[in-house]
């Protein structure tokens, strides 16, 4: 019945989110450990260096302060739509 389907999909969604949450600290740490030059190699060549530096600073700060994923997303959103699109390309599991 409907309840069984809802529970099954709820469980699938919960398990998927758990995997994302488990991978977030590792991904964040990996990005924070990169030099700005290596970080910029992950981004499209057309990306403005100022935007890259701002993204990198936010990532480094998030890693240093052990920010939650939602907090990091909010900080990136504040950088604007260009920064958000860049992050979607280099860190898709974040969003």
Secondary structure, 3 states (H helix, E strand, C coil): CHHHHHHHHHHHHHHHHHHHHHHHHHHHHHHHHCCHHHHHHCCCCCCCHHHHHHHHHHHHHHHHHCCCHHHHHHHHHHCCHHHHHHHHHHCHHHC
